[in-house]
Amino acid sequence: MARLNLFRAAMLSALAVGLGLWSKPAKADDASGTYKAKCVMCHGADGKGETPAGKKMGTHDFASPEVQKMSDAELTQVLEKGKNKMPGYAGKLKDSEIKELVAYVRALGKGK
């Protein structure tokens, strides 16, 4: 009986570890998912801002000189505090998520 319980515990532990590894996406996937959930409605999948909501709100193309000249710190501040009609995400997203979004925005701006 003790062997059976030990075997069951070992199998449950292996299953839990396996599920934990399987369900944890890579950071790029995290940023992509966050972008899709929070940003794509206005900024579009390509970051050009050519969506109905983006046009109405005056979003900028991530490849524009105005956005590309911004430092990572400036982009982080925009994501945290918002700008113009864009809401801020401080307290709604973790610092690590905001940092990943900055990198994702940079990649979109470079057409990657």
Secondary structure, 3 states (H helix, E strand, C coil): CHHHHHHHHHHHHHHHHHHHHHHCCCHHHHHHHHHHHHCHHHHCCCCCCCCHHHHHHCCCCCCCHHHHCCCHHHHHHHHHHCECCECCCECCECHHHHHHHHHHHHHHHCCC
